[in-house]
Amino acid sequence: MAPNESSVTMQRRLEAAHLQEIEGNPLDASQIAMFEMFEREQWPSERRLNYIAERVRLLASANAAE
């Protein structure tokens, strides 16, 4: 990822996090860390989506088991 792309990606993440706060659903520390990891390791969009989808599946199955 080019340096300019990296700054654009970070700016988008910060704007999205701000919108989440406005909506009363702020990102927690683990979510922020996850998005920072995506940027740092330059994960492509498809890999990011697959990772998030898997986290959702794991949380859903853990909640269903309770």
Order of alpha helices (4+ residues) and beta strands (2+ residues): alpha-alpha-alpha
